[in-house]
Structures are given as structure tokens and as C-alpha cells.
């Protein structure tokens, strides 16, 4: 009992020893050790300990300490605080984005082609019925004739739905729309409503693109860096343009690549949320 009593009464090591020890600890161990007691917290929070760590890991932030000191700022920030801010920012930057709460199973795609206010092609498909790119990007193709064959079955009816856009020279009057609807009609987002801006190449395709708005409550002056991209696969018979295929996707103008499916769904859910 006397031995125990004697050990319990030994004074803690002087703070100078704690400081010397702390110079050999990594940031995580320093943070844990500072929770031992008040004296350890004070000793392990000194600028002389955290300054080299902050300068090594976050040199751009370490300059803020000199700025606040030279400008006699009342709210001088410690190197320990700057290191914590830098680490938090790094963790957020590397953090994996949250999985979107909507999926292809509960959204509907509606694509329409108009010519002189008359709807020439109207396609409606659930997201789980679309064949997306094998690389997992948000880009899909729809075979127009096959689409109507599955719905109508009759060759005569299919011919009436063949997407005849009329004479090739008058394709400037074509307008395309693309809407995404949340299942149960809880929300709708107009991805594209583009008229007279398509680029048509004889016998190849018609291409439409439209810049998308920023998500959330951002200013209208802010750009999203995203573009809705829609292409019409055309064939020409007797000088008349027929739509064979429609391809659509969301493109990033920063990387000039199509978004991955999850990234596109995260964007769309900002506009489809019923709240």
C-alpha cells in the first residue's frame, strides 16, 4: 500500500520535458496527448511545436500566422489552429461524394422532336429501360424504329411514327425537348428546350446542345460547367430527313467528358426534389 501511495504522490514531469517529448510526436499523437490534462494541453499547443508541422503540411496557411501578427490583429490564429483547419479542408476535399438518393429506377425520360410546332417524334422511357454506355457514363441511345415496334407492332403504324422531319433544307425549324420526371410525377426538370440551334450533317446526324443551370440556390450568373447533349441519327430518303436514333447525355465542359451516372443523378436530384 505504501508503494502505491508513494507512486501516486509523485509530481508530474516538468512542462519542459513534455515540450521536448512533443517535438518527436506526429500531429495525431500530439492531439491525443493534449487531452491528458490542462498542463499537457498548454505544453502541446505551443507555436514552436506546430509551426514546423504547419509549414511542412500546409505552407500556404502558415503564412496567415505572420499576417495576423504583423497587422496587430486581435484574433491571432495559432499554428495548431491553422494545422487543424488545413487538415479539415484536406479531408473534405478527399471525401467521397454521398450516394444520390434517386436512381435510374425512379426517373422517367421524355424526349420530343418538333417541326413547325408539330410533334414528329415522342419517346418516353423509364431510366431502367435505357442502355447506358458500358463505361458507366450518363449517355444513352434510343433506336426510334425499334421503340415504336415494341409499342405498336404494326408496320403501317410504325411508318407513321418514323420521325419524318421533312426536307433536309428546312431542318432549321426543328426543336427538341428533353425532360426528366421523378416517378409519381413528384418533380420534373427540363434538361433541354432547343430550337433552331442544331447542326445538321447530311446523312449523318443532327446535334443539339444547351448549357445547364447551376444546382441549388446559386446565383443565376454562376455557370454549372455542364451541357446537355442530344444527337439525332439521321437517314435521308428522297431528300427527306428521317430520325433513326436519338442519343443523349450530360457533358462536362471542364473535362469534355460525359458525367458518370451517379454524378448526373446527384445533379438532377437538385431539381427533382419535391422539397
Buried (B, 14 or more C-beta within 10 A) or exposed (E): EEEEEEEEEEEEEEBEEBBEBBEEBEBEEBBEBBEEEEEBEEBBBBEEBBBEBBBEBBEEBBEBBEEBEEEEEEEBBBBBBBBBBBBEEEEEEEEEEEEBEBBBEBBBBBBBBBBEEEEBBEBBBBBEBBEBBEEEBBBBBBBBBEBBBEEBEEEEEBEEBBBBBBEBEEBEEBBBBBBBBBBEEEBEBBBBBBEEEBEBEEEEBBBBBBEBBBBEEEEEEEEBEBBBBBBBBBBEEEEBBBBBBBBBBBBBBEEEEBBBBBBBBBBBBBBBEEE
